Amino acid sequence: MNDEQLLRYSRHILLDEIGIEGQSRIIGAHALVIGAGGLGSPAALYLASAGVGRITLADGDTVDLTNLQRQILHTQERVGQLKAVSGQTALSLINPEVTVEPISERLVGERLEALVADADVVLDCCDNFATRHAVNRACVKHRTPLVSGAAIRFSGQLSVFDLRRENSPCYHCLFPEGDDVEETRCAVMGIFAPLTGIIGAMQAAEALKVISGAGEPAVGRLLLLDGLKMEWRSVKFGRDPQCAVCAAT
């Protein structure tokens, strides 16, 4: 770590739980952020400001005027631009030391698997169950820690899945694929702007803890936020021994 990095990240280094060793891990880490929208925006900004050395930002959409209410990576001047490219611009302004790789496509198949295998942590900031389950399968296969967040209306949730740990559940254990789960989109249901900031920032916090080794990530716990009452609930859950995704691993 050079003198400028020691100064830039001094407030992390002063934390006993992180220190120089933990910050060095952060600088050397690769984070894959899937989704550059409401959750991906604050998550990616905090990862970049904290010094994560390499961030892959994947999103196949373009910036729309309706996004600007909550997707703080983007600006009115970049409406119509690819979100991944717009995000790269924003992150480079926050921390030019960070290498940002924009991917302007929806990740599927071998492309998704290769990126997950190359990452130290994956942040699922997408808004649909098909992608969440695909990301989960790839993370289970490659033993890559997954930080999952969701937000709609005034409700948010967060959990961490880390198959490097014995008996850690996966996303499928909590939300089995094929179950009759109603999929809601903020385009139809609406969303409270600061809610995405709260959950996205927490995703960044959990990812940084996973990378640096600080504290205890929310593995086996589902954190639920009622934004209207500003009340949190923590629900513990375990690995499903019959899980179609992780039971045989």
N, C-alpha and C positions, 0 to 999 in steps of 0.2 A: 504494500500500500504506500503510495507516494504522499508527500506533504499536503497536497491539495485534497486528496481523498481523506486523509486524517482530519483535516479541518471540516470538509463537507459533511462527513459522517460522524463528527465528534459527539453529537448527542446520542447516537446509538452506541458508540464506543464507551461512553460513560456508564451505560447500563451494564451491571455485572452479568446479567443473563445473556448479553450479546457480546460486548467487548470487541477487541480487535479480531479474535478468532471467528466469532460469529459474523461480523461484518465482512470479513474476508470470504466467508462462505457465500454471503449474499452477493458480493461482487463477482464471484466465480460461477454463479448459478444461471440456469436457463429456465425461464417461466413461459409456459404456453397459455395464453389467454384466449379463450374461445368466446367470441362475442365482443364487439366494441361499442355496445349500446349503453343502457342505463347502469348495469352492473359493471361491465367491462371498463367503462370510463374511469370511475374512481379507483377501481382495483388496479388498472394499469398505471394510472398517475402515481399512486402510492408506491407501487413496485419500482417505478422509474426513479422517483424521488429518493427512495431508500437505497438505490444503487444496484438493483439486480442487473447483472452485467449484460444479459441477453434476454430480450422479450420478443416472443413471436406473437403477433396480434392478428387473429384470423376472424374475418367477417366478410361475407359476400355482398352486403347491402351498401347502398349509397346514403349519404346524409340527406335527411328530409327536414323541412322546417318544423314539423311536429316533434322531431327528436330533441330539439334544442331545449325544451322544458326540463330535461333531466340528464341528457347525454353530454356531460360537461367536457368530453374530449374535443367536441366539435364546435364550430362557430358559424355564424350566419354567412360569412364570406366563403365557407367551404360547403355550403348546401349544394348537392349534386355530385360532390366528390365521393370517391370510394371511402367507406368508413375506416378501413385499415390504413389507407394512405393518410387520411386526415388525422387519425390517431398517431401515426408515426411522426407527423409534424408537431403535434402537441407534446408528445413525450420527449422529443429531441430538444424542444424549448425548455422543458423542465430540467433535463439532465443530458447534456450532449455526450457524456461519457458512455451512456447506455447504447448498445446496439439493438435497434428495433427492426424486426423483420415483418413487414406487412404481407398478409396473404389474403387476397381479395376473392375468396371462394369459400363455399361451405365445405368443411372437411369431412370426407367420407373414406371408407375403405383403406387401402394401403397408404394413402397420403396421410390420413389421420393417424394410423398406427405408427408410421415412421416418425412423425412429429412428437407423439406421446412418448415413444421409446427414447427420444433424444432429450426430453425435458426432465428437469429435476422436480417440477411440480406443475400440475395442470389446474387452471382455474376455469370452471364451467360457468360462464356468464351468459349462456344462450337462453332462449325462451321457448324451447319445444322439447317434448319428451323423447322424440326419436333421436335427436342429437345427444341428449343427456345419456341415454342408454348406450349409444354407440361409443361415446367418450368413456363411459364407465367400463365397458367391455375391454377397450384398449388399455385403460389404466390397470385393470385387473391383470390382463395378460402380461404387461410389462412391469408390474409392481411400481407404478408411478403414483405418488400421492395425488389425490384429487380433492380440491376444495370446491364445493358445490353451493351455489346461492340461487335464490329465487325471490321475486318481488312482484306483487300485483295489488292493485287498489291501495289498501293501508296495511297489508300483511306481508311479512318477509320471513324467510327461513334460511338457515345455514347449517352445513355439516361438513365434516372432513372424513375422507375414506383413505386409509393407508394400509394396503395389503402387505406391506413389509412387516407389519405387526401381526403377531399370531392372534387369531380369532377376530381380527378387524372385519366388520361387515363391509359390504360394497353398496353402491347406490341401489342395485337391484334388490338387495335384502330389504331395504326400506320401502322402495316403490317398485314392486315387481312389474316388469314389462308385460303388457297385455291386460293388466287389471283395468277395470272400468274407472279410470281417473279422468276427471274433466279437465281438459286443457283450455286455459283461459289466456287471452292475449291482451296486453295493455292497450292495443289499438281499438279493442272493443269494450274492455271493462274499465279502462282508465287506470292511472297510477299516480300516487302522491310523489312529487319530484324528490324530496329529500330522502324518501325511503330507499331509493336505489343507491344513494350516497352512503347511507348507513350500512346496508348489506354489502355493497361493493367494497367499502373500506374494511369491513370485517373480513371479507375474503382475502384481501391483501395482507391483513394482520395475521391470519391463520397460515397463509402461504409463507410469509417471512418467518414465522415461528417454526414451520416445518423445515425450511432451508437452514436456519441458523441454529436450530436445536433448543431455542428458548421456550420455556413454559411447557404447557400441555395442550396440544391441539384438540379440537372438538371431535375426536374420534369416538364413535359410538354414542354420540349425542346429537339430537336435532334441536337447534335453537329456533324458537318461534317468536316473532315480534308482532304485537298488536300495536300498530302505529297510532291509532286513534287514542288509545289509553296509555301508550308508551309503556307497555308491560311486556316483559320477557318470560317465556317458559322454556325449560330445558327438559327434553324427553329422552331418556336413555333407551337404546335399542341394541340388539345383539346380532351376531352373524346367523343367518338362516342356514341350518345344516343341509337343507334341500335346495339351496339357491342354485338356479340354473347357470349362473355366471361364475360364482366364486367357490362353490362347494367342493369342486374337484381340484382346486389349486392348493 
